[in-house]
């Protein structure tokens, strides 16, 4: 497939497309040329913005065929996960805004209902399209309306239990519904599991009378067909469009990254990329100043596993994203990628723990939400020592609110017997991996953010932390900043800002949300006029636990003012991580302001004690508590 890489290349056909209905007047040959222009446009946009490239390149022809055959938004088109929605966005009136993709005040990298009527259902987590599509189809029939419902789902997303639950319901319902299975033999990593083998077998026996699981679910199965061949796709979709009876599953075979040699040759098919040079495919990556938290976790886990053969690692189709691919290279027999199946991953880990193994279940915070009942029923209730490595804690930048790790503190710390930790830097993460490996008395979790660390020296092996013990980093006298997680660095900056005003500040690292360090809390409340808690999580988390403890012990009764800084009670749209934390008011400047304002209210007539070096940075006094290690 040849096309120009130049940013100013002519796109005469794409220039005529403002809404999908504009494709209806194009003949077959013209649509083929349009697909070429669309592929080039997608490449040029993502080369500037970064984003999910491989999946979008893989559905160029399929997107053209769908919009040429159906009449969105009168017909409902639902993209599962919606990593692959960039061509769809270009064809549905958003081409002029594509260079704002994944940026502050720009287009979302996923489908979003509030962005366009051509996005009937928002997505970013996988395997929801069939359930939602059946909902749309049912509502259509109950209201006596016309219109088609088309769901496009990948083979990776099809491996999730929710997709099978939906197929079970949809197949029995008999309602007209079209499922397009986009089979590219890839999830974010290579697809795994029995379904992947089954689809491979179906592809291999194409044209023969081979039974398949979809027919057994009650779907009229069609395919497999070449998802890059418009000669096949357009007449076939027209035929399916005119079918009136029952659910249909069309199996199309595509190539992730199709039409762009660097993507097709890459192991991950350029699933997610930084801005890159289109000619060479070389991505523009800033040189890292420190290893990523994900890599630090993986290396620390490998170090623990070298001396403990009971340690095993589990991921749900995110081997590279969680660092479990590194662990898998070292210990292939102790590494398990269960596919897009977080519920199964958690209960599988529970079974391993019940059998005496030491499972580390590495899942992004936002994806772990999908397995909450299993965490409660299969892990916490049975007090099984499953270790949860929670990546992408806090705000995550360009992926926006669907991928933000905002809720894990509160949804784990409210469970009896759970231990919940947060690393303040990458060295602390190494210690928390060691602590989790040694912890056999119930479930334990540790959270850490996306991106590179702070550059602190890393221990060769982690120390086992005393459970429920925090540490004082800097000692002051008036305000205590108690951080849970990586806002600790901003707390230290806030301390320096306040020192310039002569305000003396203690900075402490809680380390544990559960169990709380009650001795540390008593020390901070007894010796300061104000306590401020800071966390990268939603309300109801660490700060709420602190308030609950202090209130029940009468420690709020006129003794010390308390403020809690959390993520706001809103979903923060995509932007840079720095802009997102600015909006959340969790930067050093905001922490200092909250402390300053709170101290004024708490002690309006008090003589605020100032350091001997008023107007200068206070000299730090470091306390090394015996419980630190």
C-alpha positions as CSV (number, residue, x, y, z in Angstrom):
1,X,0.0,0.0,0.0
2,X,1.8,3.1,-1.2
3,X,1.2,6.6,0.0
4,X,3.1,9.8,0.6
5,X,4.7,10.4,4.0
6,X,4.7,14.2,3.5
7,X,2.6,16.2,6.0
8,X,1.3,18.4,3.1
9,X,0.3,15.5,0.9
10,X,-2.9,16.1,-1.1
11,X,-6.0,14.2,0.1
12,X,-8.7,15.2,-2.5
13,X,-11.1,12.4,-1.5
14,X,-10.8,12.8,2.3
15,X,-11.3,16.5,1.8
16,X,-14.8,15.8,0.6
17,X,-15.8,13.8,3.7
18,X,-17.4,15.7,6.5
19,X,-19.9,13.1,7.7
20,X,-20.1,9.4,6.9
21,X,-23.0,9.8,4.5
22,X,-20.5,11.5,2.1
23,X,-19.1,8.0,1.5
24,X,-22.4,6.9,0.0
25,X,-21.8,8.7,-3.2
26,X,-18.4,7.1,-3.8
27,X,-18.0,4.1,-6.0
28,X,-15.9,1.1,-5.1
29,X,-12.7,2.3,-6.7
30,X,-13.0,5.7,-5.1
31,X,-13.5,4.1,-1.7
32,X,-10.3,2.1,-2.1
33,X,-8.4,5.3,-2.8
34,X,-10.1,7.0,0.1
35,X,-8.8,4.2,2.4
36,X,-5.3,4.9,1.2
37,X,-5.7,8.6,2.1
38,X,-7.2,7.7,5.4
39,X,-4.3,5.5,6.3
40,X,-1.8,8.3,5.4
41,X,-3.8,10.8,7.4
42,X,-4.0,8.6,10.5
43,X,-0.2,8.0,10.3
44,X,0.5,11.7,9.9
45,X,-1.7,12.7,12.9
46,X,-0.4,10.1,15.3
47,X,3.2,10.8,14.2
48,X,2.6,14.3,15.7
49,X,0.4,13.4,18.7
50,X,1.4,10.0,19.7
51,X,-1.3,7.5,20.6
52,X,-2.7,4.1,19.7
53,X,-1.5,3.6,16.1
54,X,-1.3,-0.1,15.3
55,X,-4.9,-0.8,16.1
56,X,-6.1,2.1,14.1
57,X,-4.1,1.2,11.0
58,X,-5.5,-2.3,11.3
59,X,-9.1,-1.2,10.8
60,X,-8.7,1.4,8.0
61,X,-10.6,-0.6,5.3
62,X,-13.0,-2.0,7.9
63,X,-13.9,1.6,9.0
64,X,-14.4,2.8,5.5
65,X,-16.6,-0.3,4.7
66,X,-18.7,0.2,7.8
67,X,-19.4,3.8,7.2
68,X,-20.1,3.2,3.5
69,X,-22.6,0.5,4.3
70,X,-24.4,1.8,7.4
71,X,-25.8,5.2,8.3
72,X,-24.4,6.5,11.5
73,X,-25.5,8.0,13.8
74,X,-28.9,6.6,12.8
75,X,-27.3,3.2,12.9
76,X,-25.4,2.6,16.2
77,X,-21.7,1.9,15.7
78,X,-19.8,0.8,18.9
79,X,-16.1,0.3,19.0
80,X,-14.9,-2.0,21.7
81,X,-12.1,-0.4,23.8
82,X,-11.9,2.1,21.0
83,X,-8.1,2.1,20.7
84,X,-8.9,1.8,17.0
85,X,-11.3,4.7,16.7
86,X,-9.0,7.3,15.1
87,X,-10.0,6.6,11.5
88,X,-13.6,6.7,12.7
89,X,-13.1,10.1,14.2
90,X,-11.5,11.4,11.0
91,X,-14.6,10.3,9.0
92,X,-17.1,11.7,11.4
93,X,-16.4,15.4,11.3
94,X,-13.4,15.6,13.7
95,X,-10.6,15.6,11.2
96,X,-9.8,19.3,11.8
97,X,-9.3,18.6,15.5
98,X,-7.3,15.4,15.3
99,X,-4.0,17.1,16.1
100,X,-5.5,17.9,19.6
101,X,-5.8,14.2,20.2
102,X,-5.1,13.1,23.8
103,X,-4.1,16.7,24.7
104,X,-5.6,19.2,27.2
105,X,-9.0,20.5,25.9
106,X,-8.6,18.3,22.8
107,X,-10.1,15.1,21.5
108,X,-10.2,12.0,23.6
109,X,-8.1,9.1,22.5
110,X,-11.2,6.9,22.9
111,X,-14.9,7.2,21.9
112,X,-16.7,9.6,24.2
113,X,-20.4,10.3,24.2
114,X,-20.1,14.0,24.9
115,X,-17.7,14.5,22.0
116,X,-19.8,13.5,19.0
117,X,-23.2,12.0,18.2
118,X,-21.2,9.4,16.2
119,X,-19.9,8.0,19.5
120,X,-23.0,6.5,21.0
121,X,-21.2,4.7,23.7
122,X,-17.9,5.7,25.5
123,X,-15.2,3.1,26.0
124,X,-11.5,2.6,27.0
125,X,-11.9,-0.6,29.0
126,X,-12.4,-3.7,26.9
127,X,-15.1,-6.2,26.2
128,X,-18.1,-3.9,26.8
129,X,-19.4,-3.5,23.2
130,X,-21.7,-6.5,23.0
131,X,-23.4,-5.8,26.3
132,X,-23.9,-2.2,25.3
133,X,-25.0,-3.1,21.8
134,X,-27.6,-5.6,23.1
135,X,-28.9,-2.7,25.3
136,X,-29.2,-0.5,22.2
137,X,-30.9,-3.2,20.2
138,X,-33.3,-4.0,22.9
139,X,-34.2,-0.3,23.4
140,X,-34.7,0.0,19.6
141,X,-37.1,-2.9,19.6
142,X,-39.0,-1.8,22.7
143,X,-39.5,1.6,21.1
144,X,-40.5,0.2,17.8
145,X,-37.7,2.0,16.0
146,X,-35.5,1.0,13.0
147,X,-31.8,1.0,12.7
148,X,-28.9,-1.3,13.0
149,X,-26.5,-1.9,15.9
150,X,-23.0,-2.9,14.9
151,X,-20.3,-3.8,17.5
152,X,-16.6,-4.1,16.5
153,X,-14.6,-6.2,19.0
154,X,-11.1,-7.5,18.8
155,X,-10.0,-11.1,19.4
156,X,-8.2,-10.0,22.6
157,X,-11.3,-8.3,24.0
158,X,-13.4,-11.3,23.0
159,X,-11.4,-13.3,25.5
160,X,-13.0,-11.5,28.5
161,X,-15.7,-13.1,30.5
162,X,-18.0,-10.1,30.0
163,X,-18.0,-10.7,26.2
164,X,-19.1,-14.3,26.7
165,X,-21.8,-13.3,29.1
166,X,-23.1,-10.8,26.5
167,X,-23.0,-13.4,23.7
168,X,-24.8,-15.8,25.9
169,X,-27.6,-13.3,26.4
170,X,-27.6,-11.9,22.8
171,X,-27.6,-15.3,21.2
172,X,-30.6,-16.4,23.2
173,X,-32.5,-13.1,22.6
174,X,-32.8,-13.5,18.8
175,X,-32.6,-9.8,18.4
176,X,-31.0,-8.4,15.2
177,X,-27.5,-7.4,16.2
178,X,-24.2,-7.4,14.1
179,X,-21.0,-8.3,15.9
180,X,-17.8,-7.8,13.9
181,X,-14.9,-9.8,15.3
182,X,-11.7,-8.0,14.3
183,X,-9.2,-10.9,14.6
184,X,-5.6,-9.7,14.3
185,X,-4.1,-12.3,16.7
186,X,-3.1,-9.5,19.0
187,X,-4.3,-7.8,22.2
188,X,-1.9,-5.2,23.5
189,X,0.5,-8.1,23.6
190,X,0.1,-11.3,21.5
191,X,-3.3,-12.9,22.3
192,X,-3.2,-16.0,24.5
193,X,-5.6,-18.7,25.6
194,X,-7.9,-21.4,24.2
195,X,-10.0,-18.9,22.3
196,X,-7.0,-17.7,20.5
197,X,-6.2,-21.2,19.5
198,X,-9.8,-21.8,18.4
199,X,-9.7,-18.7,16.2
200,X,-6.5,-19.8,14.7
201,X,-8.0,-23.2,13.9
202,X,-11.1,-21.4,12.3
203,X,-8.8,-19.3,10.2
204,X,-6.7,-22.3,9.1
205,X,-9.9,-24.2,8.1
206,X,-11.5,-21.3,6.3
207,X,-13.9,-22.5,3.6
208,X,-14.5,-25.9,5.3
209,X,-17.6,-26.8,7.3
210,X,-15.9,-26.3,10.6
211,X,-18.0,-25.7,13.7
212,X,-17.2,-22.8,16.0
213,X,-18.1,-21.5,19.3
214,X,-20.1,-18.5,18.0
215,X,-22.6,-20.8,16.2
216,X,-23.1,-22.6,19.4
217,X,-23.9,-19.3,21.1
218,X,-26.8,-18.8,18.6
219,X,-25.1,-16.4,16.2
220,X,-25.3,-16.7,12.4
221,X,-21.5,-17.0,11.8
222,X,-20.0,-15.5,8.6
223,X,-16.3,-15.6,7.7
224,X,-13.5,-15.6,8.2
225,X,-12.9,-12.9,5.5
226,X,-10.0,-10.5,4.7
227,X,-10.6,-7.3,6.7
228,X,-8.4,-5.4,4.3
229,X,-10.2,-6.3,1.1
230,X,-13.0,-3.8,0.3
231,X,-14.0,-6.0,-2.6
232,X,-15.2,-8.5,-0.1
233,X,-16.2,-6.3,2.9
234,X,-18.5,-3.8,1.2
235,X,-20.9,-6.3,-0.5
236,X,-20.8,-8.6,2.5
237,X,-21.7,-5.8,4.9
238,X,-24.5,-4.7,2.6
239,X,-25.8,-8.2,2.7
240,X,-25.7,-8.3,6.5
241,X,-27.3,-4.9,6.7
242,X,-30.3,-6.2,4.8
243,X,-30.7,-9.3,7.1
244,X,-33.6,-8.8,9.5
245,X,-33.4,-11.9,11.7
246,X,-31.3,-12.6,14.7
247,X,-27.8,-11.9,15.8
248,X,-24.9,-12.2,13.3
249,X,-21.2,-12.5,13.9
250,X,-18.8,-11.5,11.1
251,X,-15.3,-12.8,11.5
252,X,-12.8,-10.5,9.8
253,X,-9.0,-11.1,9.8
254,X,-6.8,-8.1,9.9
255,X,-3.2,-7.1,10.6
256,X,-2.4,-4.7,13.4
257,X,-0.3,-1.9,12.0
258,X,-1.3,-2.8,8.5
259,X,0.2,-0.8,5.6
260,X,3.0,0.7,7.7
261,X,6.1,-1.4,7.6
262,X,7.7,-0.3,10.9
263,X,4.5,-1.1,12.8
264,X,4.0,-4.5,11.1
265,X,7.6,-5.4,11.9
266,X,7.5,-4.3,15.6
267,X,6.7,-6.8,18.3
268,X,3.9,-4.7,19.7
269,X,2.8,-3.5,16.2
270,X,3.1,0.1,17.4
271,X,0.1,-0.4,19.8
272,X,0.9,2.8,21.6
273,X,3.6,5.2,20.4
274,X,5.2,8.5,21.1
275,X,5.4,11.1,18.3
276,X,7.6,9.6,15.6
277,X,9.3,10.1,12.3
278,X,6.9,8.6,9.7
279,X,9.7,7.8,7.2
280,X,11.8,5.8,9.6
281,X,9.3,4.9,12.3
282,X,11.7,6.1,15.0
283,X,9.9,7.4,18.1
284,X,10.8,10.6,19.8
285,X,11.5,9.5,23.3
286,X,13.1,11.8,25.8
287,X,16.1,10.2,27.5
288,X,14.9,8.8,30.8
289,X,16.6,10.3,33.8
290,X,15.6,7.4,36.0
291,X,14.0,3.9,35.5
292,X,10.3,3.7,35.3
293,X,8.4,2.5,38.4
294,X,7.1,-0.4,36.3
295,X,10.7,-1.5,35.5
296,X,11.7,-1.1,39.1
297,X,8.8,-3.3,40.2
298,X,9.7,-6.0,37.7
299,X,13.4,-6.0,38.6
300,X,12.6,-6.1,42.4
301,X,10.2,-9.0,41.9
302,X,12.8,-10.9,39.9
303,X,15.3,-10.4,42.7
304,X,12.8,-11.8,45.2
305,X,11.9,-14.7,43.0
306,X,15.5,-15.7,42.6
307,X,15.5,-16.7,46.3
308,X,11.9,-17.9,46.6
309,X,10.5,-20.4,44.1
310,X,7.0,-19.9,45.4
311,X,6.7,-16.4,43.9
312,X,4.6,-16.4,40.7
313,X,3.4,-13.4,38.6
314,X,0.0,-12.9,37.0
315,X,-1.1,-10.3,34.5
316,X,-4.3,-9.8,32.5
317,X,-3.1,-9.2,28.9
318,X,-0.7,-6.4,30.1
319,X,2.6,-8.2,30.2
320,X,4.7,-5.3,28.9
321,X,2.6,-2.6,30.6
322,X,3.1,-4.1,34.0
323,X,6.7,-5.3,33.6
324,X,5.6,-8.9,33.8
325,X,7.2,-9.5,30.5
326,X,10.6,-9.0,32.2
327,X,9.7,-11.4,34.9
328,X,8.5,-13.9,32.3
329,X,11.8,-13.8,30.5
330,X,13.5,-14.8,33.8
331,X,10.9,-17.2,35.0
332,X,8.6,-18.4,32.1
333,X,7.2,-21.3,34.1
334,X,6.1,-19.0,36.9
335,X,4.5,-16.3,34.7
336,X,0.8,-16.3,33.7
337,X,-0.9,-14.0,31.2
338,X,-4.5,-14.9,31.5
339,X,-5.8,-12.6,28.8
340,X,-8.2,-9.7,29.3
341,X,-9.8,-11.4,32.3
342,X,-9.2,-9.4,35.5
343,X,-11.8,-11.3,37.5
344,X,-10.3,-14.6,36.6
345,X,-6.8,-13.3,37.3
346,X,-7.7,-12.4,40.9
347,X,-9.5,-15.7,41.7
348,X,-6.7,-17.6,39.9
349,X,-4.3,-15.8,42.2
350,X,-6.5,-16.7,45.2
351,X,-6.3,-20.3,44.2
352,X,-2.5,-20.2,43.9
353,X,-2.3,-18.5,47.4
354,X,-4.6,-21.1,48.9
355,X,-2.3,-23.8,47.6
356,X,0.8,-22.2,49.2
357,X,2.2,-20.2,46.4
358,X,3.1,-16.4,46.6
359,X,1.1,-14.8,43.7
360,X,1.8,-11.2,42.6
361,X,-1.2,-10.0,40.7
362,X,0.1,-7.0,38.6
363,X,-2.8,-5.0,37.2
364,X,-3.4,-1.3,36.5
365,X,-5.5,0.4,39.2
366,X,-8.2,1.3,36.7
367,X,-8.5,-2.3,35.4
368,X,-8.4,-3.9,38.9
369,X,-11.8,-2.2,39.5
370,X,-13.3,-4.8,37.1
371,X,-12.4,-7.6,39.6
372,X,-13.7,-6.0,42.8
373,X,-16.2,-8.8,43.8
374,X,-13.4,-11.3,43.4
375,X,-11.1,-9.2,45.6
376,X,-13.8,-9.1,48.3
377,X,-15.2,-12.6,48.1
378,X,-12.3,-14.8,46.9
379,X,-9.4,-13.0,48.5
380,X,-10.3,-10.7,51.5
381,X,-13.1,-12.9,52.9
382,X,-10.7,-15.9,53.0
383,X,-7.7,-13.8,54.1
384,X,-5.6,-15.2,51.4
385,X,-2.1,-13.6,50.9
386,X,-2.5,-12.4,47.3
387,X,-0.1,-9.6,46.5
388,X,-1.5,-6.8,44.4
389,X,1.0,-4.7,42.4
390,X,-1.1,-1.7,41.4
391,X,0.4,0.1,38.5
392,X,-0.8,3.5,37.1
393,X,-1.9,4.8,40.5
394,X,-3.0,8.4,40.3
395,X,-3.4,10.5,37.2
396,X,-2.0,9.1,34.0
397,X,-1.9,12.0,31.4
398,X,-3.0,11.4,27.8
399,X,-5.1,8.3,28.5
400,X,-7.4,10.5,30.6
401,X,-10.0,9.6,33.2
402,X,-10.7,6.1,32.0
403,X,-7.2,5.0,32.9
404,X,-6.7,7.1,36.0
405,X,-6.0,5.1,39.2
406,X,-8.2,7.2,41.5
407,X,-10.2,4.7,43.5
408,X,-8.0,1.7,44.7
409,X,-7.1,3.2,48.1
410,X,-10.7,3.4,49.2
411,X,-11.9,0.2,47.6
412,X,-9.1,-1.8,49.1
413,X,-8.5,-0.1,52.5
414,X,-12.2,-0.6,53.5
415,X,-11.8,-4.4,53.3
416,X,-11.0,-6.2,56.6
417,X,-7.6,-7.6,56.9
418,X,-6.2,-5.8,53.8
419,X,-2.8,-4.2,54.0
420,X,-2.5,-1.2,51.7
421,X,0.8,0.6,50.9
422,X,1.9,3.4,48.5
423,X,5.5,4.0,47.4
424,X,6.8,7.5,47.7
425,X,9.7,6.9,45.3
426,X,11.2,3.9,43.4
427,X,13.5,2.9,46.3
428,X,10.4,2.6,48.5
429,X,8.8,0.5,45.8
430,X,11.7,-2.0,46.1
431,X,11.1,-2.2,49.8
432,X,7.4,-2.7,49.3
433,X,7.9,-5.6,46.9
434,X,10.1,-7.3,49.5
435,X,7.5,-6.6,52.2
436,X,4.7,-8.1,50.1
437,X,6.8,-11.1,49.4
438,X,7.3,-11.7,53.1
439,X,3.7,-11.0,54.0
440,X,1.8,-14.2,54.5
441,X,-1.0,-12.9,56.8
442,X,-3.8,-11.9,54.4
443,X,-3.9,-9.8,51.2
444,X,-1.5,-6.9,50.7
445,X,-1.4,-4.2,48.0
446,X,1.1,-1.6,46.9
447,X,0.5,1.2,44.5
448,X,2.8,3.2,42.3
449,X,2.4,5.7,39.4
450,X,3.1,5.6,35.7
451,X,6.3,7.0,34.3
452,X,9.9,7.3,35.5
453,X,11.0,7.5,39.1
454,X,12.8,10.3,40.9
455,X,16.3,9.0,40.4
456,X,17.0,8.0,44.0
457,X,19.6,5.2,44.5
458,X,18.1,1.8,44.4
459,X,18.9,-1.0,46.9
460,X,20.0,-4.3,45.4
461,X,17.3,-6.0,47.5
462,X,14.5,-4.5,49.4
463,X,14.1,-4.3,53.2
464,X,11.0,-5.7,54.9
465,X,9.1,-2.7,56.3
466,X,7.3,-3.0,59.6
467,X,3.7,-3.3,58.8
468,X,1.7,-0.1,59.6
469,X,4.7,2.1,60.2
470,X,5.4,5.4,58.5
471,X,8.4,7.7,58.7
472,X,9.3,11.3,59.3
473,X,11.3,12.8,56.5
474,X,11.8,16.4,57.7
475,X,11.1,17.7,61.2
476,X,9.3,21.0,61.8
477,X,7.1,22.5,64.5
478,X,3.9,24.1,63.1
479,X,2.4,22.2,60.2
480,X,2.6,18.5,59.5
481,X,2.3,17.3,55.9
482,X,1.5,13.6,55.8
483,X,1.9,12.2,52.3
484,X,0.6,8.8,51.0
485,X,2.4,8.1,47.7
486,X,4.5,10.1,45.3
487,X,3.2,13.5,46.2
488,X,5.9,13.3,48.9
489,X,8.2,15.2,46.5
490,X,5.7,18.0,46.2
491,X,5.3,18.1,50.0
492,X,9.0,18.6,50.3
493,X,8.8,21.5,47.8
494,X,5.9,22.9,49.7
495,X,7.9,22.8,52.9
496,X,10.6,24.9,51.2
497,X,8.0,27.4,50.0
498,X,6.6,27.7,53.5
499,X,10.1,28.0,55.1
500,X,10.6,31.1,53.0
501,X,7.7,32.6,55.0
502,X,9.1,31.4,58.3
503,X,6.6,28.6,58.7
504,X,8.1,25.5,60.2
505,X,6.9,22.3,58.5
506,X,7.2,18.5,59.2
507,X,7.0,16.2,56.3
508,X,6.1,12.6,56.8
509,X,5.6,9.6,54.6
510,X,2.7,7.4,55.7
511,X,3.7,4.4,53.6
512,X,0.6,2.6,54.9
513,X,-3.1,3.6,54.5
514,X,-4.0,0.4,56.3
515,X,-3.0,-0.3,59.0
516,X,-2.5,3.3,59.9
517,X,0.6,4.3,61.9
518,X,-1.4,5.5,64.9
519,X,1.7,6.4,66.9
520,X,2.9,8.6,64.1
521,X,-0.5,10.3,63.9
522,X,-0.5,11.0,67.6
523,X,3.0,12.5,67.3
524,X,1.9,14.8,64.5
525,X,-1.3,15.9,66.1
526,X,0.2,16.5,69.5
527,X,3.1,18.5,68.2
528,X,1.7,20.6,65.4
529,X,-1.1,23.2,65.0
530,X,-2.2,21.6,61.8
531,X,-2.1,18.3,60.0
532,X,-2.6,18.1,56.2
533,X,-2.9,14.7,54.5
534,X,-2.1,14.4,50.8
535,X,-2.9,11.5,48.4
536,X,-3.2,10.7,44.7
537,X,-6.6,9.2,45.1
538,X,-10.3,10.0,45.4
539,X,-12.1,11.2,48.5
540,X,-12.9,8.5,51.0
541,X,-9.4,7.1,50.9
542,X,-6.3,7.7,53.1
543,X,-7.4,11.1,54.4
544,X,-10.8,9.7,55.4
545,X,-9.2,6.9,57.3
546,X,-7.0,9.4,59.2
547,X,-10.1,11.5,60.0
548,X,-12.0,8.5,61.2
549,X,-9.2,7.4,63.5
550,X,-8.7,10.9,65.0
551,X,-12.4,11.5,65.4
552,X,-13.0,8.3,67.2
553,X,-10.2,9.0,69.7
554,X,-11.2,12.5,70.4
555,X,-8.0,13.8,68.7
556,X,-10.0,16.4,66.7
557,X,-11.5,18.1,69.7
558,X,-9.7,21.5,69.6
559,X,-6.3,20.0,69.5
560,X,-5.1,20.3,65.9
561,X,-6.7,21.5,62.7
562,X,-6.9,18.9,59.9
563,X,-7.1,19.2,56.1
564,X,-7.3,16.4,53.5
565,X,-6.1,16.9,50.0
566,X,-7.3,14.4,47.5
567,X,-8.3,14.2,43.8
568,X,-11.4,16.3,43.2
569,X,-14.8,14.8,42.9
570,X,-14.7,15.0,39.1
571,X,-13.2,13.0,36.3
572,X,-10.3,15.0,35.0
573,X,-10.0,15.0,31.2
574,X,-6.8,14.1,29.4
575,X,-3.8,16.4,29.5
576,X,-0.2,16.2,30.6
577,X,0.3,14.7,34.1
578,X,1.5,18.1,35.2
579,X,-1.6,19.8,34.0
580,X,-3.8,17.2,35.5
581,X,-2.2,17.6,38.9
582,X,-2.5,21.4,38.5
583,X,-6.2,21.0,37.9
584,X,-6.5,18.6,40.9
585,X,-4.7,21.2,43.1
586,X,-2.1,18.7,44.3
587,X,1.1,20.5,43.3
588,X,3.6,22.0,45.8
589,X,2.0,25.4,45.4
590,X,-1.4,24.1,46.2
591,X,-0.2,22.1,49.1
592,X,1.6,25.1,50.6
593,X,-1.5,27.3,50.1
594,X,-3.8,24.8,51.8
595,X,-1.4,24.5,54.7
596,X,-0.9,28.3,55.0
597,X,-4.7,29.1,54.8
598,X,-5.6,26.4,57.2
599,X,-3.0,27.5,59.7
600,X,-4.4,31.1,59.6
601,X,-7.9,29.8,60.3
602,X,-6.8,27.4,63.0
603,X,-4.8,29.9,64.9
604,X,-5.9,33.4,63.9
605,X,-4.6,35.1,67.0
606,X,-1.7,32.8,67.7
607,X,1.9,33.9,67.5
608,X,3.1,31.8,64.6
609,X,6.5,30.5,65.5
610,X,9.1,31.3,62.9
611,X,12.5,29.8,62.3
612,X,15.6,31.8,63.3
613,X,16.3,32.2,59.6
614,X,13.0,34.0,58.7
615,X,12.8,34.5,54.9
616,X,15.3,31.7,54.2
617,X,14.9,28.0,53.7
618,X,14.8,26.2,57.1
619,X,17.7,23.9,57.7
620,X,16.4,20.3,57.6
621,X,16.4,18.1,60.6
622,X,16.2,14.5,59.5
623,X,14.8,11.9,61.9
624,X,15.6,8.3,61.3
625,X,13.0,6.4,63.3
626,X,13.8,2.9,64.5
627,X,10.7,1.6,62.6
628,X,11.9,2.8,59.2
629,X,13.6,-0.5,58.3
